[in-house]
Amino acid sequence: MTMKMLRGQPLNDYLANQLPGDGLPFDRACLIIFGLGSALGYAHKHRIAHSDFEPANAFICENGEVKVLDFGIARVVKQPG
């Protein structure tokens, strides 16, 4: 098994470091939400349900890119009907 080396921090740590003050700026929060939604949308389009989506399974890269991690208990979803 191989994994891509990511530099950054899990979303839960990122939020813990950002929220004690004024929280995240609206534009930064929107980028994170959009990135998470895009990742889950891509998985759902391919009939994959993450099954353990939480801040600890999301990662904020140093360049600002958002990744959804740990599809270890993901499931294939049947087509409707």
HELIX and SHEET records of a PDB file:
HELIX    1   1 LEU A   11  GLN A   18  1                                   8    
HELIX    2   2 PHE A   26  LYS A   45  1                                  20    
HELIX    3   3 PRO A   55  ASN A   57  5                                   3    
SHEET    1   A 3 GLY A   8  PRO A  10  0                                        
SHEET    2   A 3 ALA A  58  CYS A  61 -1                                        
SHEET    3   A 3 VAL A  66  VAL A  68 -1                                        
SHEET    1   B 2 ILE A  48  ALA A  49  0                                        
SHEET    2   B 2 ARG A  75  VAL A  76 -1                                        
END                                                                             
